[in-house]
Amino acid sequence: MPNVLQAYAFNIVKLNAFTALYNDLMLGESGLSKLEREMIAVTVSSINKCFYCLVAHGAAVRELSGRPELGEALVMNYHVADLTNRERAMLDFSAMMTEHSDGIKETDRQALRDVGFSDADIWDIAAVASFYNMSNKMASAIGMMPNPEYHNAAR
């Protein structure tokens, strides 16, 4: 069982709220692929230096992409990753949300549209980035540690 679920298990209402939001954002219908959503999770978690999410979601990126080097690059610095223009724009926006959300302008949203994202996709990018900003802070605050098996996944 993922340690994040064990952390929330002390209160079934909190666990249900967390899992419902996670399932909607990460597994629900979206113009974003599962890999793209995991890439956002890792990029945001890298900026926030969240050990739990970097290990867990870095493993997911390695598994989903079949490219261990992509997961490693995103953990360290997404700027060095071999990305498409679409992926770069998505991660630039996610990073801006994490570091300077007050500075986001219409031109930043337009940059996403210019590489093929719809307004619904932009909503999903923002929602996933927001979720991981919250999750990173909570994981760090309570000392959540990643499950050992995540370290070796897809290497």
Contacts in CASP RR format, 6 or more apart in sequence:
PFRMAT RR
TARGET T0000
AUTHOR 0000-0000-0000
METHOD contacts of the structure
MODEL  1
MPNVLQAYAFNIVKLNAFTALYNDLMLGESGLSKLEREMIAVTVSSINKC
FYCLVAHGAAVRELSGRPELGEALVMNYHVADLTNRERAMLDFSAMMTEH
SDGIKETDRQALRDVGFSDADIWDIAAVASFYNMSNKMASAIGMMPNPEY
HNAAR
2 56 0 8 1.000
2 147 0 8 1.000
3 52 0 8 1.000
3 144 0 8 1.000
3 145 0 8 1.000
3 146 0 8 1.000
3 147 0 8 1.000
4 18 0 8 1.000
4 52 0 8 1.000
4 56 0 8 1.000
4 135 0 8 1.000
4 139 0 8 1.000
4 144 0 8 1.000
5 15 0 8 1.000
5 18 0 8 1.000
5 19 0 8 1.000
7 139 0 8 1.000
7 142 0 8 1.000
7 144 0 8 1.000
8 14 0 8 1.000
8 15 0 8 1.000
8 18 0 8 1.000
8 19 0 8 1.000
9 15 0 8 1.000
21 131 0 8 1.000
22 131 0 8 1.000
25 37 0 8 1.000
25 124 0 8 1.000
25 127 0 8 1.000
25 128 0 8 1.000
25 131 0 8 1.000
26 34 0 8 1.000
26 37 0 8 1.000
26 38 0 8 1.000
26 41 0 8 1.000
26 128 0 8 1.000
27 34 0 8 1.000
30 37 0 8 1.000
30 121 0 8 1.000
30 124 0 8 1.000
31 118 0 8 1.000
31 120 0 8 1.000
31 121 0 8 1.000
31 124 0 8 1.000
32 40 0 8 1.000
32 90 0 8 1.000
32 121 0 8 1.000
32 124 0 8 1.000
32 125 0 8 1.000
32 128 0 8 1.000
34 64 0 8 1.000
35 61 0 8 1.000
35 64 0 8 1.000
35 65 0 8 1.000
36 87 0 8 1.000
36 90 0 8 1.000
37 124 0 8 1.000
37 128 0 8 1.000
38 57 0 8 1.000
38 58 0 8 1.000
38 60 0 8 1.000
38 61 0 8 1.000
38 64 0 8 1.000
39 61 0 8 1.000
39 70 0 8 1.000
39 74 0 8 1.000
39 78 0 8 1.000
39 87 0 8 1.000
39 90 0 8 1.000
39 91 0 8 1.000
40 90 0 8 1.000
40 91 0 8 1.000
40 94 0 8 1.000
40 125 0 8 1.000
40 128 0 8 1.000
40 129 0 8 1.000
40 132 0 8 1.000
41 53 0 8 1.000
41 57 0 8 1.000
41 60 0 8 1.000
41 128 0 8 1.000
41 132 0 8 1.000
42 53 0 8 1.000
42 54 0 8 1.000
42 57 0 8 1.000
42 58 0 8 1.000
42 61 0 8 1.000
42 71 0 8 1.000
42 74 0 8 1.000
42 75 0 8 1.000
42 78 0 8 1.000
43 74 0 8 1.000
43 78 0 8 1.000
43 91 0 8 1.000
43 94 0 8 1.000
43 95 0 8 1.000
43 98 0 8 1.000
44 53 0 8 1.000
44 94 0 8 1.000
44 95 0 8 1.000
44 97 0 8 1.000
44 98 0 8 1.000
44 129 0 8 1.000
44 132 0 8 1.000
44 133 0 8 1.000
44 136 0 8 1.000
45 53 0 8 1.000
45 54 0 8 1.000
45 57 0 8 1.000
45 132 0 8 1.000
45 136 0 8 1.000
46 54 0 8 1.000
46 74 0 8 1.000
46 75 0 8 1.000
46 76 0 8 1.000
46 77 0 8 1.000
46 78 0 8 1.000
47 95 0 8 1.000
47 98 0 8 1.000
47 99 0 8 1.000
48 98 0 8 1.000
48 132 0 8 1.000
48 133 0 8 1.000
48 136 0 8 1.000
48 137 0 8 1.000
48 140 0 8 1.000
49 140 0 8 1.000
50 132 0 8 1.000
50 135 0 8 1.000
50 136 0 8 1.000
50 139 0 8 1.000
50 140 0 8 1.000
51 139 0 8 1.000
51 140 0 8 1.000
51 145 0 8 1.000
51 146 0 8 1.000
52 139 0 8 1.000
52 140 0 8 1.000
52 143 0 8 1.000
52 144 0 8 1.000
52 145 0 8 1.000
52 146 0 8 1.000
53 132 0 8 1.000
53 135 0 8 1.000
53 136 0 8 1.000
53 139 0 8 1.000
54 75 0 8 1.000
55 146 0 8 1.000
55 150 0 8 1.000
55 151 0 8 1.000
56 146 0 8 1.000
56 147 0 8 1.000
56 150 0 8 1.000
58 71 0 8 1.000
58 74 0 8 1.000
58 75 0 8 1.000
58 150 0 8 1.000
59 150 0 8 1.000
59 151 0 8 1.000
59 153 0 8 1.000
59 154 0 8 1.000
61 70 0 8 1.000
61 71 0 8 1.000
61 74 0 8 1.000
62 68 0 8 1.000
62 70 0 8 1.000
62 71 0 8 1.000
62 72 0 8 1.000
62 153 0 8 1.000
62 154 0 8 1.000
62 155 0 8 1.000
63 153 0 8 1.000
63 154 0 8 1.000
65 71 0 8 1.000
66 154 0 8 1.000
68 154 0 8 1.000
68 155 0 8 1.000
69 82 0 8 1.000
70 81 0 8 1.000
70 82 0 8 1.000
71 81 0 8 1.000
73 80 0 8 1.000
73 81 0 8 1.000
73 82 0 8 1.000
74 81 0 8 1.000
74 91 0 8 1.000
78 91 0 8 1.000
78 95 0 8 1.000
81 87 0 8 1.000
83 91 0 8 1.000
85 115 0 8 1.000
86 115 0 8 1.000
86 116 0 8 1.000
86 117 0 8 1.000
89 111 0 8 1.000
89 112 0 8 1.000
89 114 0 8 1.000
89 115 0 8 1.000
89 117 0 8 1.000
90 112 0 8 1.000
90 115 0 8 1.000
90 117 0 8 1.000
90 125 0 8 1.000
92 111 0 8 1.000
93 104 0 8 1.000
93 108 0 8 1.000
93 109 0 8 1.000
93 111 0 8 1.000
93 112 0 8 1.000
93 122 0 8 1.000
93 125 0 8 1.000
93 126 0 8 1.000
93 129 0 8 1.000
94 125 0 8 1.000
94 128 0 8 1.000
94 129 0 8 1.000
96 103 0 8 1.000
96 104 0 8 1.000
96 108 0 8 1.000
97 104 0 8 1.000
97 126 0 8 1.000
97 129 0 8 1.000
97 130 0 8 1.000
97 133 0 8 1.000
98 129 0 8 1.000
98 133 0 8 1.000
109 119 0 8 1.000
109 122 0 8 1.000
112 121 0 8 1.000
112 122 0 8 1.000
112 125 0 8 1.000
113 119 0 8 1.000
113 122 0 8 1.000
117 125 0 8 1.000
138 144 0 8 1.000
END
